[in-house]
Amino acid sequence: KQFSKITRPLLVVMGEQDEHAHLPIKEIQKLFDSHTKSKHYKSILIPGATHSFEGKEKEVVYAIISWVKTI
């Protein structure tokens, strides 16, 4: 409900192997994707990353920089 109210640019970055996810991560991504109202929205799954993104920091930085260049 609250997520759908966000209209500012929004990037959602999730680890593909998030150990705290209560649903399969691709389902969570689909929920975010289907409820966004942001015109500058993107969701990204970092392959092999856990919730903390440990060891995948470069991939996260690359994803953020790539997205920022689009807004």
Beta strands, then each sheet from edge to edge (+ up, - down):
strand 1: 10-15
strand 2: 41-46
sheet 1: 1+ 2+
end
